[in-house]
Amino acid sequence: MKSTSSALTPAKIQDYARRRLIPVFEAPEVQALQDYLTGLLARHEYPPYRGSAVDLTAVAAQTGVDVAGLRAGRLQLQPICDAVARAVAEAGLRPVKPSTTATTATVAKAAPRPKAAGTGAKRGPKPKAIVEFPEPLAMEWEEPEGFGAALQLHVRRHGETLYHLFDAVVRPEDGVNRSTLISWGRGAKVPRASISQEILGRVERRYRLPQGYFASKVGPRHSAPGDFTIEGASSSERRRLAWHLPDDFNRRSSAEQAKILDWVRRVIVSGSTDYRKYQTAALRHTYALRFGCVAAPVRKSTAARTRAETGTVLAPAILDGEMEELLRFKTATFAAFDMQRSGVWGPDTADQKVEHFGLWFGALVAPPDGEVQGFGVDPKSLTFALMAFPQVWDWYLQWRERRRGFYTRWEVDLLANAAAFCRETTGWLRQSPRLARNLRSIPGMITEAEIAAAQADWAATCEAMHSHARRRIKEIQRVARVHRDPFEPILPVLEAASPLGEYRKITEVILSRIPDERHNPLATAETVRAFLLLRIGLHTGLRQKNLRELLLAKPGSLPTPERKLEDLKCGELRWSSRDHGWEILIPSVAFKNANSSFFGSKPFRLILPDLGRLYEMIAAWTERHRAVLIGPAQDPGTFFVKTAKTTTTRAAYCQNTFYEAWRSVIQRYGIYNPWTKRGAIEGLLPHGPHNVRDVLATHILKQTGSYEQASYAIQDTPEMVAEHYGRFLPQDKAEIAARVLNQVWQAA
């Protein structure tokens, strides 16, 4: 006999809130939602719906919970609201249970009328009994391709229906609706959540199918499950971690869950190199001075929201004017009439220098009793004229050494700027004695007497600083260490006999995990983009600037004239009717090393090979997927575009977003995960697009031993390959020589 009491009780709502809502919402929000749902159940009221989804705006108005937080936890809130709605609907169909304190007249009035003889308590066939392992009607079957067809096949093979299967395998606490299984059988949806994977495991066990049978039919995952229980993690961190957790994460022990989370955070999310650990610790205590004359993007910070909390100080008007004057001096087509200069800054170099000077002044401004342990200079006392004093630089160099633990090339580069600014004839500081009028005394660093002496003979002050900087550069070069080893994240690739072949495995994994475009066109487009990022990077060896600024000329459209590409300083991917292939054309002025002997003022031109489904993916990208990612945003005209969302309407990549896109591809497809058995290369760490140049150079060096041929692959010189890109060890050189010498013994 079916129970007349609701399957859903306040205790079950409380248990669901503890298991599924606490990891997503704050404790007061969980209590408010729990009280709200319990009240609906007690009053037999339906939760507010808009279509088939819960109306989060109405829930927010009745509970006081922020609607943005409700949207973030929609996946956890929807099942329990559906359960309340089912309980309210079922309560209206049950007979009212008489109270023990009711009067006899009330009980008699509420009692049902006696049924006529020969009529049953319920019309229709008796429900089929649920057994643990139903016997199949047929032992052989023709294997279907899709998940929905496979599920329907085995349900019919056991003489059941999806309704009966739902009653057999789904529990009330799962929060899964009957319509979910029906949509699976129709092929309208595929299971993605971890609870869905658990239910599929129950179906496989019930029908005695191999473990993972249905998972193989579902295909690769195109989104991260949102119902993993991760204690203490924010919503954003939970989304990042969910990509790399096994489907049975919630069913594992607490100790094993902690071990998995530690590995994912250490290896995949952050990367476990020494430099990454230092960088992660340093980012917790930021310091900088922001110049108002430069329209630089403001990076978002999850740990701090105000300028004071991020350690950022706005440059005073005097210093901001000096920065603007310096940029005009170094970036203008012609130097000012009464000034001379040596070298010109391009836009990227200028942005980099602004950031470096912001850090230099930020260290001086930072309070000495804080985590940064700066000097505590009043921002109003800041001026570029401070760079002409050796004692200021010595303090900064010692501060850098205390903060990092040793000296690096970074300090050498900064001192080189100081030496150039103070150089005779072409130094900007030396030609700007008026800046000395902005100097103010700084207790413990610069006295009034030193300021007066500098103002009296600015040329001698700059000459002394120039000599001091040259001496310090030699001293630091003697003890400088390499903190960021560019080879460390990709060592498993570089140590392979064929580095390019090893890195290519990542693209093969991406191809194998392209989702079904019919179910999720957005995820399919992002996966194709990931494939093309790596493939075109591996074929060209371009720097990330040239890669992300690559324009697109679709087949049938007129390609951009070379003269215009020179003005834009970017390249283009276009269809070549002459060579019947995709051509990349980049003018030499678009490269960082435009004056290198590699170019000789000639453009870079390369026909991409039609290998490994490259042309197929380019055609799909240009015809369908690229437009899906752009959506309603304006087309930037570049070949690679990012996913335009409601929060980011720009589809063009910048330096940071392009780096993060590449790094995300490596995290999802490149790093072998022992817990999920996914990923291409064991021991790989997250890295950016620049490491592809190391892979190409090292591959050619291992095959040929020629630095010159390796330089051809990355558009550079043999000297640059030997100094920065090629990891060519003595054993690699000996192996090449042995291949030549062993031919004599093989011939004999």
C-alpha positions in Angstrom: 0.0 0.0 0.0 1.3 3.4 -1.0 2.1 5.7 1.9 -0.3 8.7 2.3 2.5 10.9 3.7 4.6 13.1 1.5 7.9 11.6 0.2 9.5 15.0 0.9 9.8 16.1 4.5 11.4 19.1 6.2 14.1 16.8 7.4 14.9 15.8 3.8 14.9 19.5 2.8 17.4 20.2 5.6 19.6 17.2 4.5 19.5 18.4 0.9 20.5 21.9 1.9 23.4 20.6 4.0 24.7 18.4 1.1 24.0 20.5 -2.0 23.3 24.2 -1.0 26.0 24.8 1.6 28.9 24.4 -0.9 27.3 27.1 -3.1 25.6 29.6 -0.8 26.6 31.4 2.4 25.2 30.0 5.7 22.5 32.7 6.2 21.4 32.3 2.6 21.1 28.5 3.0 19.0 29.0 6.1 16.7 31.5 4.3 16.2 29.1 1.4 15.6 26.2 3.7 13.0 28.0 5.7 11.4 29.2 2.4 11.1 25.7 1.0 9.9 24.2 4.2 7.2 26.9 4.4 6.0 26.2 0.9 5.8 22.5 1.7 3.8 23.1 4.9 1.4 25.5 3.1 1.1 23.3 0.1 2.2 26.1 -2.2 4.1 25.7 -5.5 7.5 27.4 -5.9 7.4 30.3 -8.5 8.2 29.1 -12.0 8.9 30.8 -15.3 8.3 28.1 -17.9 10.1 25.0 -16.7 12.7 26.9 -14.7 12.4 28.4 -11.2 11.7 32.1 -11.2 14.9 33.3 -9.4 13.7 36.9 -9.3 10.6 35.9 -7.3 12.6 33.6 -5.0 15.1 36.4 -4.4 12.3 38.8 -3.5 10.8 36.3 -1.0 14.0 35.1 0.6 16.2 38.2 0.5 19.0 36.2 -1.2 20.9 38.1 -4.0 19.5 37.1 -7.4 23.1 36.9 -8.8 24.0 34.2 -6.2 20.8 32.3 -7.0 21.8 32.3 -10.7 25.2 30.9 -9.8 23.5 28.1 -7.8 20.7 27.4 -10.1 21.8 23.8 -10.8 21.6 23.0 -7.0 18.4 25.0 -6.4 16.3 23.7 -9.3 16.1 20.0 -8.1 14.8 20.7 -4.6 12.2 23.2 -6.0 11.0 20.5 -8.4 10.8 18.1 -5.5 8.7 20.6 -3.5 6.4 21.1 -6.5 6.0 17.3 -6.9 5.2 16.9 -3.2 2.6 19.6 -3.4 1.0 18.1 -6.5 0.9 14.6 -4.9 -0.6 15.9 -1.7 -3.7 17.1 -3.6 -4.2 13.5 -4.8 -3.9 11.8 -1.4 -6.9 11.2 0.9 -6.9 13.4 4.0 -5.7 11.5 7.0 -8.2 12.0 9.8 -6.9 13.5 13.0 -7.1 11.5 16.3 -8.8 14.5 18.0 -11.5 15.0 15.3 -15.1 14.6 16.3 -17.2 11.6 15.3 -19.3 13.7 13.0 -16.3 15.1 11.2 -14.8 11.7 10.7 -18.0 10.3 9.5 -18.3 13.2 7.0 -14.8 12.8 5.8 -15.0 9.0 5.4 -15.2 7.8 1.8 -18.4 6.3 0.4 -18.4 2.5 0.3 -17.5 1.1 -3.1 -19.9 -1.1 -5.0 -19.4 -4.8 -4.8 -16.9 -6.1 -7.3 -15.0 -2.9 -7.8 -11.3 -2.6 -6.9 -9.5 0.1 -4.9 -7.7 1.3 -8.1 -8.6 0.8 -11.7 -6.0 -0.2 -14.3 -3.3 -2.8 -14.4 -1.3 -3.4 -11.3 2.1 -1.6 -11.3 5.0 -3.8 -12.3 7.2 -4.9 -9.4 10.7 -3.5 -9.2 13.4 -6.1 -9.1 17.1 -5.5 -8.7 18.3 -7.4 -11.8 15.5 -7.9 -14.5 16.0 -10.7 -16.9 16.6 -9.6 -20.6 14.2 -10.6 -23.3 17.1 -11.0 -25.8 20.8 -11.7 -25.3 22.0 -10.3 -28.6 21.4 -6.9 -30.1 22.7 -4.6 -32.8 24.8 -1.9 -31.1 23.4 1.7 -31.7 25.6 4.7 -32.0 23.9 7.4 -30.0 23.3 7.5 -26.2 19.5 8.0 -26.4 19.1 5.0 -28.8 21.3 2.8 -26.6 19.3 3.7 -23.5 16.0 3.0 -25.2 17.3 -0.3 -26.6 18.3 -1.8 -23.3 15.1 -0.5 -21.6 13.0 -2.4 -24.2 15.4 -5.4 -24.1 14.5 -5.9 -20.5 10.7 -5.4 -21.0 10.6 -2.0 -19.2 9.8 1.6 -19.8 11.7 4.8 -18.9 9.0 5.5 -16.3 9.6 2.2 -14.6 13.4 2.6 -14.9 13.1 6.0 -13.2 11.3 4.4 -10.2 13.9 1.7 -10.1 17.2 3.7 -10.1 16.4 7.3 -9.1 16.1 8.1 -5.4 14.2 11.1 -3.9 17.4 12.7 -2.6 19.0 12.7 -6.1 16.9 15.7 -7.1 16.4 14.3 -10.6 13.1 14.7 -12.4 11.4 11.9 -14.4 11.4 14.1 -17.5 15.2 14.0 -17.4 15.3 10.3 -18.2 12.7 10.8 -20.9 14.8 13.6 -22.6 17.8 11.2 -22.4 15.8 8.5 -24.2 14.6 11.0 -26.9 18.2 12.2 -27.5 17.2 15.8 -26.6 19.7 15.9 -23.7 22.7 14.0 -22.6 23.8 13.6 -18.9 26.6 15.9 -17.7 26.2 16.4 -13.9 27.9 14.0 -11.5 24.6 12.8 -10.1 23.6 11.9 -13.7 26.8 9.9 -14.1 26.0 8.1 -10.9 22.5 7.2 -12.1 23.9 5.9 -15.4 26.2 3.7 -13.3 23.1 2.3 -11.5 21.5 1.6 -14.9 24.6 -0.2 -16.1 24.6 -2.3 -12.9 20.9 -3.1 -13.2 21.1 -4.2 -16.8 24.6 -5.9 -16.2 26.3 -3.8 -18.8 30.1 -3.0 -18.8 31.1 -0.1 -16.5 31.3 3.1 -18.6 29.1 1.7 -21.4 26.8 4.7 -21.4 29.6 7.2 -20.8 31.2 6.0 -24.1 27.9 6.7 -25.9 27.5 10.2 -24.3 30.8 11.4 -25.8 33.3 13.9 -24.5 32.3 16.4 -21.7 31.7 19.9 -23.1 31.0 21.6 -19.7 32.1 21.2 -16.2 29.6 19.5 -13.8 28.1 21.9 -11.4 27.1 19.6 -8.6 30.5 18.6 -7.1 30.7 19.0 -3.3 33.8 21.0 -2.7 34.0 22.4 0.8 35.4 26.0 1.2 35.6 26.7 -2.5 34.1 29.8 -4.1 31.8 29.5 -7.1 34.5 30.6 -9.5 37.1 28.2 -8.1 34.5 25.4 -8.1 33.9 25.9 -11.8 37.7 25.8 -12.5 38.2 22.7 -10.5 35.2 20.8 -11.8 36.8 20.4 -15.2 39.6 18.2 -13.7 37.7 16.1 -11.2 36.6 12.5 -11.8 32.9 11.8 -12.2 32.7 9.8 -9.0 34.3 12.6 -6.9 31.3 12.9 -4.6 31.3 9.2 -3.9 35.0 9.0 -2.9 36.3 9.3 0.7 37.1 12.6 2.2 40.8 11.8 2.3 40.8 10.9 -1.4 38.9 14.0 -2.3 41.4 16.1 -0.5 44.3 14.4 -2.3 42.6 14.9 -5.7 41.9 18.6 -5.0 45.5 19.2 -3.8 46.9 17.7 -7.0 44.6 19.6 -9.2 45.2 22.9 -7.5 49.0 22.4 -7.4 49.6 20.9 -10.9 46.8 22.0 -13.2 45.5 25.3 -11.7 48.7 27.0 -10.5 51.5 24.9 -11.9 54.1 23.7 -9.4 57.3 25.5 -10.7 59.3 27.6 -8.2 58.5 30.7 -10.1 54.8 30.1 -10.1 54.9 29.6 -6.4 56.7 32.9 -5.9 54.4 34.6 -8.3 51.3 33.3 -6.5 52.6 34.5 -3.1 53.7 37.9 -4.6 50.3 38.5 -6.1 48.6 38.4 -2.7 50.5 41.6 -1.8 50.4 43.8 -4.9 52.0 47.2 -5.2 52.0 49.6 -8.1 51.6 53.2 -9.2 49.1 53.8 -12.0 49.6 56.6 -14.5 46.5 58.4 -15.6 48.1 59.5 -19.0 48.0 55.8 -20.2 44.8 54.1 -21.0 45.9 50.7 -19.7 43.3 48.1 -18.9 42.6 47.5 -15.2 42.9 43.9 -14.2 40.2 42.4 -12.1 41.1 41.2 -8.6 39.1 38.6 -6.8 40.8 39.2 -3.5 40.4 43.0 -3.4 38.0 45.5 -5.0 39.2 49.0 -4.1 42.3 50.7 -5.3 43.6 50.9 -1.7 43.1 47.2 -1.2 45.0 46.3 -4.3 48.0 48.5 -3.3 47.6 50.7 -6.4 48.3 54.4 -6.0 47.3 57.0 -8.6 50.3 59.0 -9.9 50.2 62.7 -8.9 49.8 65.3 -11.6 53.5 66.2 -11.8 54.7 62.7 -12.2 51.9 61.9 -14.6 53.0 64.8 -16.8 56.6 63.6 -16.7 55.5 60.1 -17.8 53.5 61.6 -20.7 56.6 63.7 -21.7 58.8 60.6 -21.7 56.4 58.6 -23.8 56.2 61.4 -26.3 60.0 61.6 -26.5 60.5 57.8 -27.1 57.5 57.1 -29.3 57.2 60.1 -31.6 58.2 59.9 -35.2 60.7 62.7 -34.8 62.5 63.8 -31.6 61.8 67.3 -30.4 63.8 70.1 -32.1 66.2 70.7 -29.2 66.6 67.1 -28.1 68.4 63.9 -29.4 67.5 60.3 -28.8 68.8 56.8 -29.4 66.2 54.2 -30.3 62.4 54.4 -30.4 59.7 52.5 -28.4 56.9 50.7 -30.2 53.5 50.5 -28.6 54.1 47.2 -26.9 57.5 48.3 -25.5 56.0 51.6 -24.3 53.2 49.7 -22.4 55.8 47.4 -20.9 58.0 50.4 -19.7 55.0 52.1 -18.2 54.2 49.0 -16.2 57.9 48.6 -15.0 58.1 52.3 -14.0 54.8 51.9 -12.1 56.3 49.0 -10.1 59.5 51.1 -9.5 57.6 54.0 -8.0 55.1 51.7 -6.3 57.9 50.1 -4.3 59.0 53.6 -3.1 55.4 54.5 -2.1 54.5 51.2 -0.4 54.4 51.5 3.5 57.5 50.0 5.2 55.4 48.3 7.9 53.2 46.4 5.3 53.8 43.1 3.6 55.5 44.8 0.6 57.9 46.7 3.0 58.5 49.7 0.8 60.1 53.0 1.7 56.9 54.9 2.4 57.6 57.9 0.2 54.9 60.6 -0.1 53.5 60.3 -3.6 53.7 64.0 -4.0 57.5 63.7 -3.7 57.8 61.4 -6.7 59.5 62.5 -9.9 61.6 60.8 -12.6 64.5 63.0 -11.4 64.9 60.5 -8.5 66.3 58.1 -11.1 69.4 60.2 -11.2 70.4 59.4 -7.6 72.5 56.2 -7.0 71.3 55.8 -3.4 67.7 55.5 -4.7 68.7 52.7 -7.0 70.8 50.9 -4.4 67.8 50.9 -2.1 65.6 49.5 -4.8 68.0 46.9 -5.9 68.5 45.6 -2.3 64.7 45.7 -1.8 64.3 43.5 -4.9 66.9 41.1 -3.6 65.2 40.8 -0.2 61.8 40.3 -1.8 62.9 37.6 -4.4 66.0 36.2 -2.6 68.5 36.8 -5.4 69.2 39.1 -8.3 67.9 38.5 -11.9 68.1 40.0 -15.3 65.1 42.1 -14.5 67.3 44.4 -12.3 69.9 44.6 -15.1 67.2 45.7 -17.6 66.0 48.4 -15.2 69.5 49.7 -14.6 70.1 49.8 -18.4 67.1 52.2 -18.6 68.6 54.4 -15.9 72.0 54.4 -17.7 70.3 55.3 -21.0 68.3 58.1 -19.4 71.4 59.7 -18.0 73.7 59.1 -21.1 75.4 62.1 -22.5 73.8 63.7 -25.6 70.8 61.2 -26.0 69.7 60.7 -22.4 66.2 62.0 -21.7 66.9 62.9 -18.0 70.2 64.5 -18.9 68.4 66.7 -21.5 65.7 67.6 -19.0 67.4 69.6 -16.2 64.0 71.3 -15.4 62.9 68.0 -13.8 65.3 68.7 -10.9 63.0 71.5 -9.8 60.4 68.8 -8.8 62.8 67.2 -6.3 61.8 67.2 -2.6 63.8 65.9 0.3 63.0 62.3 1.4 64.2 61.5 5.0 66.7 58.7 4.9 67.2 58.8 1.2 67.8 62.3 -0.3 68.7 65.5 1.6 68.2 69.1 0.8 72.0 69.5 0.2 72.0 66.7 -2.4 69.0 68.3 -4.1 70.8 71.7 -4.3 74.0 70.1 -5.6 72.0 68.3 -8.3 70.1 71.4 -9.4 73.4 73.3 -9.5 75.1 70.8 -11.9 72.6 68.4 -13.4 75.0 67.2 -16.0 77.5 66.0 -13.4 74.7 64.3 -11.4 73.5 62.4 -14.5 77.1 61.4 -15.4 77.7 60.0 -11.9 74.5 58.0 -12.2 75.5 56.7 -15.6 78.8 55.5 -14.3 77.2 54.0 -11.2 74.6 52.1 -13.3 77.2 50.6 -15.6 79.2 49.3 -12.5 76.1 47.9 -10.9 75.1 46.1 -14.1 78.4 44.3 -14.3 78.2 43.4 -10.6 74.6 42.0 -10.9 75.4 40.1 -14.1 78.0 38.2 -12.2 75.6 36.9 -9.5 72.2 37.0 -11.4 70.2 33.8 -11.4 67.4 32.6 -13.6 64.2 32.4 -11.6 61.7 31.6 -14.4 63.0 28.7 -16.4 61.0 28.8 -19.6 61.7 25.2 -20.4 60.5 23.8 -17.0 56.7 23.5 -17.9 57.4 21.7 -21.1 60.4 19.5 -20.1 58.5 16.2 -20.9 58.1 17.5 -24.4 61.7 18.8 -24.9 63.2 15.6 -23.5 61.3 13.4 -26.0 63.1 12.1 -29.1 60.6 14.1 -31.2 59.4 17.2 -29.3 57.0 18.2 -32.1 55.5 14.8 -32.2 55.1 14.7 -28.5 53.4 18.1 -28.4 51.2 17.1 -31.4 49.5 14.6 -29.0 47.6 17.4 -27.5 45.9 18.2 -30.8 45.0 14.6 -31.2 43.3 14.6 -27.8 41.4 17.7 -28.7 40.1 16.1 -31.9 38.9 13.0 -29.9 37.0 15.2 -27.5 35.1 17.5 -29.9 31.5 17.4 -28.6 28.3 16.9 -30.7 27.6 20.2 -32.4 23.8 19.5 -32.4 23.7 19.4 -28.6 26.1 22.2 -27.8 27.4 24.4 -30.7 29.2 26.8 -28.4 31.3 24.1 -26.8 32.1 22.6 -30.2 33.2 26.0 -31.5 35.5 26.5 -28.4 37.0 23.0 -28.9 37.7 23.7 -32.6 39.3 27.0 -31.7 41.6 25.2 -29.2 42.6 22.8 -32.0 43.4 25.6 -34.4 45.3 27.6 -31.8 47.8 24.8 -31.3 48.0 23.6 -34.9 48.6 27.0 -36.4 51.1 27.8 -33.6 53.0 24.6 -34.3 53.1 25.2 -38.1 54.2 28.8 -37.9 56.2 29.3 -34.6 54.7 32.8 -34.4 54.9 35.0 -31.3 51.5 35.4 -29.6 51.1 39.0 -30.8 51.4 38.0 -34.4 49.1 35.0 -33.8 46.3 36.8 -32.0 46.4 39.8 -34.4 46.2 37.5 -37.5 43.4 38.8 -39.7 41.0 36.5 -41.8 40.1 36.8 -45.4 37.5 34.2 -46.2 37.5 32.3 -49.5 35.9 34.4 -52.2 36.7 37.7 -50.5 39.5 40.1 -51.5 42.6 39.7 -49.4 44.0 42.8 -47.6 46.7 44.6 -49.7 50.2 44.1 -48.3 50.6 47.9 -48.0 47.6 48.1 -45.7 48.9 45.1 -43.6 52.2 47.1 -43.2 50.2 50.1 -41.9 48.2 47.9 -39.5 51.4 46.0 -38.6 49.7 42.6 -38.6 49.3 39.6 -40.9 46.4 37.8 -42.5 45.3 34.2 -43.2 43.8 34.0 -46.7 43.0 31.4 -49.3 45.6 31.3 -52.1 44.0 30.4 -55.5 47.5 30.0 -57.0 48.7 27.5 -54.5 45.2 26.1 -53.6 45.8 26.3 -49.9 45.6 28.5 -46.9 48.3 31.2 -46.9 49.7 33.2 -44.0 51.2 36.6 -45.1 52.8 38.9 -42.5 54.8 42.0 -43.3 58.2 42.1 -41.7 57.3 45.4 -39.8 54.7 43.4 -37.8 57.4 41.3 -36.1 59.2 42.2 -32.9 62.6 41.6 -34.6 61.7 43.3 -37.9 65.2 44.5 -38.4 66.6 40.9 -38.1 68.6 39.5 -40.9 66.0 36.7 -41.2 63.5 39.0 -42.9 65.7 41.4 -45.0 62.7 43.7 -45.2 60.7 40.9 -47.0 57.3 39.6 -45.7 56.8 36.3 -44.1 54.7 33.9 -46.3 53.8 30.3 -45.5 51.3 27.9 -47.1 49.7 25.7 -44.4 49.8 22.0 -45.1 46.6 20.1 -45.6 47.4 17.5 -43.0 45.7 16.0 -39.9 42.3 17.5 -40.7 43.7 21.1 -40.5 41.8 22.3 -43.6 38.6 20.6 -42.5 38.8 22.4 -39.1 39.6 25.8 -40.7 36.6 25.5 -43.0 34.3 24.6 -40.2 35.7 27.4 -38.1 35.4 30.1 -40.8 31.9 28.9 -41.9 30.2 28.2 -38.6 32.0 28.1 -35.3 33.7 31.5 -35.4 30.3 33.2 -35.8 28.9 31.3 -32.9 31.6 32.6 -30.5 31.2 36.2 -31.8 27.4 36.2 -31.4 25.9 39.7 -31.3 29.3 41.3 -30.7 31.2 43.3 -33.4 33.4 41.1 -35.6 37.0 42.2 -34.9 38.2 40.8 -38.2 40.8 38.5 -36.6 41.1 34.8 -37.3 41.0 33.9 -33.6 38.1 35.3 -31.5 37.1 34.8 -27.9 33.7 33.9 -26.7 31.6 37.1 -26.4 29.4 37.0 -23.3 27.0 39.4 -21.6 29.9 40.6 -19.4 32.4 40.9 -22.2 31.0 42.2 -25.5 34.4 42.4 -27.2 35.4 39.4 -29.2 39.0 40.4 -29.8 41.8 38.9 -27.8 44.2 41.0 -25.8 47.6 39.9 -24.6 46.3 38.5 -21.2 43.2 36.8 -22.6 45.1 35.1 -25.4 47.6 33.8 -22.9 44.9 32.5 -20.6 43.1 30.9 -23.6 46.2 28.9 -24.5 46.9 28.0 -20.9 43.3 26.8 -20.5 43.8 24.5 -23.5 46.9 23.0 -22.0 45.1 22.5 -18.6 42.1 20.7 -20.2 43.7 18.7 -22.9 47.5 18.7 -22.5 48.2 17.7 -18.9 47.6 14.0 -18.2 45.3 13.7 -15.2 45.7 10.3 -13.4 42.3 10.7 -11.7 40.3 11.2 -14.8 42.6 9.3 -17.2 42.3 12.3 -19.6 45.1 14.5 -21.1 48.0 13.9 -23.5 51.3 14.3 -21.7 52.3 13.2 -18.3 54.3 15.7 -16.3 53.4 18.7 -18.5 52.6 22.0 -16.7 50.4 25.0 -17.7 52.2 27.3 -20.1 51.5 30.0 -22.7 51.9 30.2 -26.5 55.6 31.3 -26.4 56.7 27.8 -25.4 55.8 26.5 -28.9 58.8 28.3 -30.2 61.0 26.3 -27.8 59.4 23.1 -29.0 60.0 23.9 -32.7 63.6 25.0 -32.2 64.5 22.1 -30.0 62.9 19.6 -32.4 64.9 20.8 -35.4 68.1 20.9 -33.3 67.6 17.3 -32.2 67.0 16.3 -35.8 69.7 18.3 -37.6 72.0 19.9 -35.1 71.7 23.1 -37.0 71.0 26.4 -35.2 70.5 28.1 -38.5 67.7 25.7 -39.6 66.1 26.0 -36.1 66.1 29.8 -36.5 64.1 29.4 -39.8 61.2 27.7 -37.9 60.7 30.7 -35.5 61.7 33.6 -37.7 64.8 34.5 -35.8 68.6 34.3 -35.9 70.9 31.3 -34.9 72.3 33.4 -32.0 68.8 34.0 -30.5 68.0 30.3 -30.8 71.2 29.4 -29.0 70.7 31.9 -26.2 66.9 31.6 -25.6 65.0 28.9 -27.5 66.9 25.7 -28.2 67.4 23.1 -25.4 70.3 21.3 -27.1 72.2 19.3 -24.5 75.5 17.5 -25.0 73.9 14.1 -25.2 71.7 15.4 -28.0 74.7 16.5 -29.9 76.5 13.2 -29.3 73.5 11.3 -30.5 73.5 13.2 -33.8 77.2 12.5 -34.3 76.6 8.8 -33.4 74.0 8.5 -36.1 76.5 9.5 -38.7 79.4 7.4 -37.3 77.2 4.3 -36.8 76.5 4.2 -40.5 80.0 2.9 -41.1 79.5 -0.1 -38.8 76.1 -0.8 -40.3 77.6 -0.8 -43.8 80.2 -3.3 -42.7 
